[in-house]
Amino acid sequence: MPQTLPAPRRPVGDSEPTVPTLDELDHCIIHALRIDGRAPFSRIAEVLGVSTQTVARRYGRLSSELSLRVVGVVNPRQPSAGKWILRLTASPNTAQNVAQSLARRDDTAWVRLMSGGTEICFVMNSAAHHTLLFREIPRVASIAEVSAHRLLHTYLGGPTAWQGHTAALTDGQQEQLRRTCDAVDTPDEPKFRASLPQADWHLLAALQRNGRISYTDLAAETGQSSSTITRRLAALQAGGMLTFDVEISAEVYGVTTQALLWMSVAPSHLNQVANTLIQHKELAFLASTTGPTNLVALVLCRTPSELHEYLAHRLSALDSIRMLETSPVQRTLKTCSPFLQSAQHPQV
C-alpha cells in the first residue's frame, strides 16, 4: 500500500499536546469511510483482511483521541437553495468571538479564522445568508468589511476527497468497497423534489449529528420503523440529497499550513484550469464562485516552504490564472458538521 505522510514532530518543550500518530491500518479505515461512511465494520474488516473487532477498536480510538466523525451532509436540490462563502473582516479584539458565534449556528459550516486573525471565512446556505447580511451583520459595529460569493459548482470537496485521505487503499480494495455499496438495492428517487416530508428532515438531522448512528437508534429518534428508515436513507442518497463526509484534523497527515486561494481565471479557460487543479494532491477543495474572483481553493501543505513551492511553481505554470490572493488559515472552528468540534480536539 502507498506510504502515508508522517505526523509532524513538535519541538521539545512545546506546550501543545502531541498529535497521536496513525499507522497504515488507521489510514485504511479512514479511506474506507471516505468511500462509504456507513460501511459496517465487518465489511471494512473483510476488505482489509483483519477482524471486525480490530476495526471497531481502531474506530473507537480514532473517535476518542482524534475526534474522527462521520457526518451526514445535506445537499438541497431546490433551484433556490445552494451555498454561499462569506468573508468578514472584524477588529482584532472581537474577531474570535464573532467566529465562535458563527460556528454555533446550525446554518454555517467551515468557519475559519484567516490571515492575521481579523478575517473570518465561512459557508452558509442560501436560505439564511440574506438575513445574516442585511439584518444581523450591520448590527455588529466591529465588522468592517463583508463580501459574499455564491458557490456555483464544486469541482473538489466533500465526497470527492482530498488525496491525503485517499492514498491508503489499493485500487482493488476501493473497487471492492464500491461494488458492495453499489449492490445495495436503492429505490428510484427524483433528482429534484420541491419539499421533503418532515420525517425525512428528522432523519437528516440525526445523520448530521452522527452519520454512523444505527438503524435502531434512527428509528427511535424519528418514530419510524427500521425498514422505513433503511428505504428512505437509500432513497435520499440515490437522489443526491444526502452524502457522508469524514471529519478529522488534517494535522494527523502532517499538514501544518493551510490557505484559501482566491483565483481569477479567464471564463473560457475556467473548466480547463479547474480540471488541472483537481489533480493537484495539495488541494482539498475547489469551486467556482461569483465575485471578482471565480475560483476558490483550499490548499493543505506540510510546511510554509511547501506552500511557497506550490504557489511559485505549480500554480505559476497555469497562465490562465490572471490573479491570485492567498489567505492563510489560522484556525478552523468548525468543519462540515452543523455542530462544534470538541474543545479538547480543535481542528488545525
C-alpha positions as CSV (number, residue, x, y, z in Angstrom):
1,M,0.0,0.0,0.0
2,P,1.2,3.6,-0.6
3,Q,3.1,5.2,2.3
4,T,1.3,7.9,4.2
5,L,2.7,11.2,5.5
6,P,4.2,11.0,9.0
7,A,2.6,13.2,11.7
8,P,4.7,16.3,12.4
9,R,7.0,16.4,15.3
10,R,6.7,19.3,17.8
11,P,9.8,20.9,19.3
12,V,10.9,19.7,22.7
13,G,9.2,21.7,25.4
14,D,6.3,22.7,23.2
15,S,3.2,23.1,25.5
16,E,0.8,21.9,22.8
17,P,-0.3,18.2,23.0
18,T,1.3,15.7,20.7
19,V,-0.9,14.6,17.9
20,P,-1.4,10.8,18.0
21,T,0.2,9.1,15.1
22,L,-1.7,6.9,12.7
23,D,-0.4,3.6,11.3
24,E,-1.3,2.0,8.0
25,L,-4.4,0.3,9.2
26,D,-5.8,3.6,10.7
27,H,-5.3,5.3,7.3
28,C,-7.0,2.4,5.5
29,I,-10.0,2.6,7.8
30,I,-10.4,6.4,7.2
31,H,-10.0,5.8,3.5
32,A,-12.8,3.1,3.6
33,L,-15.1,5.5,5.5
34,R,-14.5,8.2,2.8
35,I,-15.8,5.7,0.3
36,D,-18.8,4.6,2.4
37,G,-19.3,6.4,5.7
38,R,-21.9,3.8,6.9
39,A,-20.0,0.7,5.8
40,P,-20.3,-2.0,8.5
41,F,-17.2,-2.7,10.4
42,S,-17.5,-6.3,9.2
43,R,-17.3,-5.2,5.6
44,I,-14.3,-3.0,6.1
45,A,-12.6,-5.8,8.0
46,E,-13.2,-8.2,5.2
47,V,-11.7,-5.8,2.6
48,L,-8.7,-5.1,4.9
49,G,-8.1,-8.7,5.9
50,V,-8.4,-8.1,9.7
51,S,-11.0,-8.9,12.3
52,T,-14.2,-6.9,12.8
53,Q,-13.2,-6.4,16.5
54,T,-9.9,-4.8,15.3
55,V,-11.7,-2.3,13.0
56,A,-14.2,-1.4,15.8
57,R,-11.4,-0.9,18.3
58,R,-9.4,1.3,15.9
59,Y,-12.5,3.3,15.0
60,G,-13.2,3.9,18.7
61,R,-9.6,5.1,19.3
62,L,-9.8,7.4,16.3
63,S,-13.1,8.8,17.6
64,S,-12.0,9.4,21.1
65,E,-8.4,10.6,20.5
66,L,-8.8,12.4,17.3
67,S,-12.5,13.3,17.2
68,L,-13.0,11.4,14.0
69,R,-16.6,11.7,12.9
70,V,-18.7,10.5,10.0
71,V,-21.4,13.1,9.4
72,G,-24.3,13.3,7.0
73,V,-24.2,16.3,4.6
74,V,-27.5,17.6,3.3
75,N,-27.4,18.8,-0.3
76,P,-30.7,20.5,-1.1
77,R,-31.8,20.1,-4.7
78,Q,-34.1,23.1,-4.9
79,P,-33.1,25.7,-7.5
80,S,-33.3,28.4,-4.9
81,A,-31.1,26.5,-2.5
82,G,-27.4,26.4,-2.5
83,K,-24.4,27.7,-0.6
84,W,-22.5,30.9,-0.2
85,I,-19.0,31.6,1.1
86,L,-18.7,34.8,3.1
87,R,-15.7,36.8,4.1
88,L,-15.9,39.2,7.1
89,T,-13.2,41.5,8.5
90,A,-13.6,42.3,12.2
91,S,-11.5,44.2,14.7
92,P,-8.7,42.1,16.3
93,N,-10.3,42.1,19.8
94,T,-13.7,40.8,18.5
95,A,-13.0,38.6,15.6
96,Q,-12.7,35.4,17.6
97,N,-16.0,36.0,19.4
98,V,-17.7,36.7,16.1
99,A,-16.2,33.5,14.6
100,Q,-17.4,31.4,17.6
101,S,-20.9,32.9,17.3
102,L,-21.0,31.9,13.6
103,A,-19.7,28.4,14.4
104,R,-22.6,27.9,16.9
105,R,-25.2,28.5,14.2
106,D,-26.8,25.4,12.6
107,D,-26.8,27.1,9.1
108,T,-23.0,27.5,8.9
109,A,-20.1,25.3,8.0
110,W,-16.3,25.5,7.6
111,V,-15.9,28.5,9.9
112,R,-12.3,29.7,9.8
113,L,-10.2,32.5,11.3
114,M,-7.9,33.7,8.4
115,S,-4.9,35.9,7.8
116,G,-3.8,37.7,11.0
117,G,-6.9,36.6,12.9
118,T,-9.1,39.5,11.8
119,E,-10.7,37.8,8.8
120,I,-13.5,35.2,9.1
121,C,-14.4,32.9,6.3
122,F,-17.4,30.6,6.4
123,V,-20.0,28.8,4.3
124,M,-23.7,29.0,4.8
125,N,-26.9,28.1,3.0
126,S,-28.8,30.5,0.7
127,A,-32.0,30.5,2.9
128,A,-30.2,32.2,5.8
129,H,-27.5,34.3,4.2
130,H,-29.8,37.2,3.3
131,T,-30.9,37.7,6.9
132,L,-27.4,37.5,8.1
133,L,-26.1,40.0,5.6
134,F,-28.8,42.6,5.8
135,R,-30.1,42.3,9.4
136,E,-27.6,40.8,11.7
137,I,-24.1,41.8,10.4
138,P,-25.0,45.6,10.2
139,R,-25.7,45.5,14.0
140,V,-22.2,44.4,14.8
141,A,-20.1,47.6,14.8
142,S,-16.7,45.7,14.9
143,I,-17.3,44.1,11.4
144,A,-15.7,46.5,8.9
145,E,-15.9,44.6,5.6
146,V,-18.2,41.9,4.1
147,S,-18.1,40.1,0.8
148,A,-20.4,37.2,-0.2
149,H,-19.7,34.7,-3.1
150,R,-22.2,32.2,-4.4
151,L,-20.8,28.7,-4.8
152,L,-21.7,27.8,-8.3
153,H,-20.0,24.5,-8.9
154,T,-17.9,22.2,-6.7
155,Y,-15.1,20.5,-8.5
156,L,-13.4,19.0,-5.5
157,G,-14.6,18.6,-1.9
158,G,-16.9,16.5,0.3
159,P,-17.3,13.0,-1.3
160,T,-14.6,14.0,-3.8
161,A,-11.9,13.7,-1.1
162,W,-8.5,15.3,-0.6
163,Q,-5.9,12.9,-1.9
164,G,-4.3,12.8,1.5
165,H,-7.4,10.9,2.8
166,T,-7.5,8.5,-0.2
167,A,-4.0,7.1,-0.6
168,A,-4.2,4.1,1.7
169,L,-6.3,1.5,-0.1
170,T,-5.3,-0.3,-3.3
171,D,-7.4,0.2,-6.4
172,G,-8.7,-3.4,-5.9
173,Q,-9.8,-2.7,-2.3
174,Q,-11.5,0.6,-3.3
175,E,-13.4,-1.2,-6.1
176,Q,-14.4,-4.0,-3.7
177,L,-15.9,-1.4,-1.2
178,R,-17.7,0.4,-4.0
179,R,-19.1,-2.8,-5.5
180,T,-20.6,-3.8,-2.2
181,C,-22.0,-0.3,-1.7
182,D,-23.5,-0.2,-5.2
183,A,-25.0,-3.7,-4.7
184,V,-27.4,-2.3,-2.1
185,D,-30.9,-2.0,-3.6
186,T,-31.8,1.7,-3.8
187,P,-35.2,2.8,-4.9
188,D,-35.6,5.4,-7.6
189,E,-35.6,9.0,-6.3
190,P,-36.2,12.1,-8.4
191,K,-33.2,14.4,-8.7
192,F,-35.4,17.3,-7.5
193,R,-38.2,17.5,-5.1
194,A,-39.9,20.7,-4.1
195,S,-40.1,19.6,-0.5
196,L,-39.4,16.6,1.8
197,P,-41.7,15.1,4.4
198,Q,-40.9,16.3,8.0
199,A,-39.9,12.8,8.9
200,D,-37.1,13.0,6.3
201,W,-35.8,16.2,7.9
202,H,-35.7,14.5,11.3
203,L,-33.8,11.7,9.7
204,L,-31.3,14.1,8.1
205,A,-30.8,16.0,11.3
206,A,-29.9,12.8,13.2
207,L,-27.4,11.8,10.5
208,Q,-25.8,15.2,10.6
209,R,-25.1,14.6,14.3
210,N,-23.8,11.1,13.7
211,G,-23.5,9.6,10.3
212,R,-23.0,6.1,11.7
213,I,-26.0,6.1,14.0
214,S,-27.6,2.6,13.9
215,Y,-30.9,2.0,12.2
216,T,-32.4,1.0,15.5
217,D,-31.4,4.4,17.1
218,L,-32.6,6.2,14.0
219,A,-36.0,4.6,14.3
220,A,-36.2,5.6,18.0
221,E,-35.3,9.2,17.2
222,T,-37.6,9.6,14.3
223,G,-40.5,7.4,15.3
224,Q,-40.3,5.3,12.1
225,S,-39.7,1.6,11.6
226,S,-36.2,0.4,10.8
227,S,-37.4,-0.8,7.4
228,T,-38.8,2.6,6.6
229,I,-35.6,4.2,7.7
230,T,-33.5,1.9,5.6
231,R,-35.6,2.6,2.5
232,R,-35.7,6.4,3.0
233,L,-32.0,6.7,3.7
234,A,-31.2,4.8,0.5
235,A,-33.6,7.0,-1.5
236,L,-32.1,10.2,-0.1
237,Q,-28.6,9.0,-1.1
238,A,-29.8,7.9,-4.5
239,G,-31.4,11.3,-5.1
240,G,-28.3,13.2,-4.1
241,M,-29.9,14.8,-1.1
242,L,-27.6,13.1,1.3
243,T,-23.9,12.3,1.3
244,F,-21.4,11.4,4.0
245,D,-18.2,13.1,4.9
246,V,-15.4,12.3,7.4
247,E,-14.2,14.9,9.9
248,I,-10.6,14.5,11.2
249,S,-7.8,17.0,11.7
250,A,-5.5,17.4,8.7
251,E,-2.6,17.7,11.2
252,V,-2.6,13.9,11.6
253,Y,-1.5,13.7,8.0
254,G,1.4,16.1,8.6
255,V,-0.4,19.2,7.5
256,T,0.6,22.4,9.4
257,T,-0.1,25.0,6.8
258,Q,-3.5,25.7,5.2
259,A,-4.6,28.6,3.0
260,L,-7.6,29.6,0.8
261,L,-6.7,30.6,-2.7
262,W,-8.9,33.1,-4.5
263,M,-8.2,33.0,-8.2
264,S,-9.4,35.0,-11.2
265,V,-9.4,32.9,-14.4
266,A,-10.5,33.7,-17.9
267,P,-14.0,32.4,-18.3
268,S,-13.1,30.5,-21.5
269,H,-10.4,28.6,-19.5
270,L,-12.3,28.1,-16.3
271,N,-13.1,24.4,-16.7
272,Q,-9.7,23.6,-18.2
273,V,-7.9,25.2,-15.2
274,A,-10.2,23.5,-12.7
275,N,-9.7,20.1,-14.2
276,T,-6.0,20.6,-14.0
277,L,-6.2,21.8,-10.4
278,I,-8.2,18.9,-9.1
279,Q,-5.3,16.6,-10.0
280,H,-3.0,18.5,-7.5
281,K,-2.6,16.5,-4.4
282,E,-2.3,19.7,-2.3
283,L,-5.9,20.8,-2.9
284,A,-8.7,19.6,-0.6
285,F,-11.5,21.9,-2.1
286,L,-12.1,23.7,-5.4
287,A,-15.2,25.5,-6.5
288,S,-16.3,28.2,-8.9
289,T,-17.9,31.4,-7.4
290,T,-19.4,34.7,-8.2
291,G,-17.5,37.9,-7.5
292,P,-14.2,39.4,-8.6
293,T,-12.5,36.0,-8.4
294,N,-14.2,33.0,-9.9
295,L,-12.3,30.1,-8.4
296,V,-11.7,29.4,-4.7
297,A,-9.5,26.5,-3.4
298,L,-8.2,25.2,-0.1
299,V,-4.6,24.1,-0.1
300,L,-3.0,21.8,2.5
301,C,0.8,21.7,2.9
302,R,3.2,20.3,5.4
303,T,5.2,23.5,5.8
304,P,5.1,27.1,4.7
305,S,8.0,26.3,2.4
306,E,5.9,23.6,0.7
307,L,3.1,26.2,0.2
308,H,5.7,28.6,-1.4
309,E,6.9,25.9,-3.7
310,Y,3.3,25.1,-4.7
311,L,2.4,28.7,-5.4
312,A,5.7,29.6,-7.2
313,H,6.0,26.5,-9.4
314,R,2.8,24.6,-9.9
315,L,0.3,27.4,-9.9
316,S,2.6,29.8,-11.7
317,A,2.7,27.3,-14.7
318,L,-1.0,28.0,-15.3
319,D,-1.0,31.1,-17.4
320,S,-4.8,31.4,-17.4
321,I,-4.8,32.3,-13.7
322,R,-4.7,36.1,-14.1
323,M,-4.8,37.0,-10.4
324,L,-4.2,35.1,-7.1
325,E,-4.9,36.0,-3.5
326,T,-3.5,33.8,-0.7
327,S,-5.3,33.9,2.6
328,P,-3.7,31.7,5.3
329,V,-5.9,29.7,7.7
330,Q,-5.1,30.5,11.3
331,R,-7.7,28.3,13.0
332,T,-10.7,26.1,11.9
333,L,-13.5,26.4,14.4
334,K,-16.0,24.3,12.5
335,T,-15.9,21.9,9.6
336,C,-18.7,20.3,7.6
337,S,-20.7,19.3,10.7
338,P,-23.5,21.6,11.8
339,F,-22.1,21.3,15.3
340,L,-18.9,22.5,17.0
341,Q,-15.9,20.2,17.3
342,S,-14.9,19.1,20.7
343,A,-12.9,21.8,22.5
344,Q,-10.3,19.2,23.5
345,H,-9.6,18.3,19.9
346,P,-9.7,21.5,17.8
347,Q,-9.2,21.3,14.1
348,V,-5.9,22.6,12.8
